Amino acid sequence: MGRTLRDPSVTEFRVVTTPQKAMRRRFPVNMVCINRCWLRPLGEKPVGGLAENVAGWYESVSASHRVAIEGVEAEFSGRVGRICVLDELARDVDGALALRALERQLVGQ
């Protein structure tokens, strides 16, 4: 079993992380998946009240994710085989439906 895990022709390891944590990785990997990214545009922004505050907060988090992703791309471009950016799913990855949602994101890139 240990030999199989160390054989790069059979096994590869992937790091799945959040945008901010991705910059801390300092070991060789074939693929970096930046997980739980908030990159979807809000569309029409609410005006006033709590809804406006929440929309502003979302945009702030989204902007920080974009900056972190740019940093990861600058740091790892050319050093890894692939960089994937994955949206945050509505729920934790649990079961076939969630795995299919991740698959659609991975295949779509």
VMD Tcl script that draws the C-alpha trace (Angstrom):
set ca {
  {0.00 0.00 0.00}
  {2.72 2.52 0.92}
  {4.56 1.84 -2.32}
  {1.40 2.56 -4.33}
  {0.88 5.88 -2.54}
  {4.45 6.93 -3.40}
  {4.24 5.87 -7.06}
  {3.54 9.02 -9.14}
  {2.38 6.93 -12.10}
  {-0.52 5.63 -9.97}
  {-1.18 8.20 -7.26}
  {-1.22 11.96 -7.11}
  {-2.13 14.26 -4.26}
  {-4.21 17.41 -4.61}
  {-4.44 20.29 -2.21}
  {-7.93 21.75 -1.81}
  {-7.94 24.95 0.17}
  {-9.51 28.36 0.58}
  {-8.02 31.31 -1.33}
  {-6.24 32.79 1.68}
  {-4.75 29.48 2.81}
  {-3.54 28.61 -0.68}
  {-0.71 31.15 -0.43}
  {0.71 29.36 2.62}
  {1.40 26.12 0.72}
  {5.13 25.62 0.14}
  {5.41 22.06 -1.19}
  {5.32 20.58 -4.70}
  {1.87 19.72 -6.01}
  {0.41 18.90 -9.41}
  {-2.87 20.73 -8.95}
  {-4.11 23.49 -6.67}
  {-7.87 23.73 -6.12}
  {-8.92 26.97 -4.49}
  {-12.16 26.03 -2.80}
  {-15.19 27.92 -1.51}
  {-14.69 31.00 -3.65}
  {-17.32 33.72 -3.67}
  {-16.98 35.05 -7.19}
  {-20.55 35.21 -8.49}
  {-21.83 38.71 -9.19}
  {-24.76 39.86 -7.09}
  {-26.72 41.37 -9.94}
  {-28.96 44.22 -8.82}
  {-27.72 45.46 -5.47}
  {-30.19 46.14 -2.69}
  {-30.44 49.71 -1.42}
  {-30.67 50.45 2.25}
  {-30.88 48.48 5.43}
  {-29.42 45.13 6.32}
  {-29.65 43.83 2.74}
  {-27.32 46.58 1.52}
  {-24.89 45.86 4.36}
  {-24.86 42.14 3.58}
  {-24.36 42.83 -0.13}
  {-21.42 45.11 0.69}
  {-19.93 42.45 2.94}
  {-20.30 39.82 0.19}
  {-18.60 42.12 -2.33}
  {-15.76 42.73 0.12}
  {-15.22 39.01 0.66}
  {-15.47 38.39 -3.08}
  {-12.86 41.06 -3.76}
  {-10.48 39.53 -1.20}
  {-10.97 36.11 -2.83}
  {-10.10 37.59 -6.23}
  {-6.91 39.15 -4.86}
  {-5.92 35.88 -3.18}
  {-6.61 33.91 -6.37}
  {-4.45 36.33 -8.37}
  {-1.69 35.81 -5.80}
  {-1.98 32.03 -6.03}
  {-1.89 32.19 -9.83}
  {1.20 34.43 -9.73}
  {2.91 32.19 -7.16}
  {2.12 28.79 -8.65}
  {1.76 29.45 -12.39}
  {4.28 27.26 -14.17}
  {5.02 25.27 -11.00}
  {1.83 23.21 -10.90}
  {-0.05 21.39 -13.62}
  {-3.37 23.08 -12.98}
  {-5.03 25.70 -10.78}
  {-8.77 25.23 -10.25}
  {-11.06 27.81 -8.71}
  {-14.17 26.23 -7.20}
  {-17.32 28.01 -6.07}
  {-18.58 27.49 -2.57}
  {-21.36 24.93 -2.64}
  {-24.64 25.49 -0.80}
  {-23.76 22.58 1.53}
  {-20.79 20.51 2.57}
  {-19.72 17.87 0.07}
  {-21.81 14.96 1.23}
  {-23.17 12.39 -1.17}
  {-23.38 11.87 -4.90}
  {-25.17 15.14 -5.75}
  {-22.48 17.24 -4.11}
  {-19.74 15.22 -5.80}
  {-21.44 15.77 -9.16}
  {-21.57 19.51 -8.49}
  {-17.82 19.50 -7.86}
  {-17.26 17.39 -10.95}
  {-19.13 19.92 -13.10}
  {-16.87 22.67 -11.81}
  {-13.69 20.66 -12.36}
  {-14.64 19.52 -15.86}
  {-15.80 23.02 -16.81}
  {-12.32 24.51 -16.25}
}
mol new
graphics top color blue
foreach p $ca { graphics top sphere $p radius 0.5 }
foreach p [lrange $ca 0 end-1] q [lrange $ca 1 end] { graphics top cylinder $p $q radius 0.2 }
display resetview
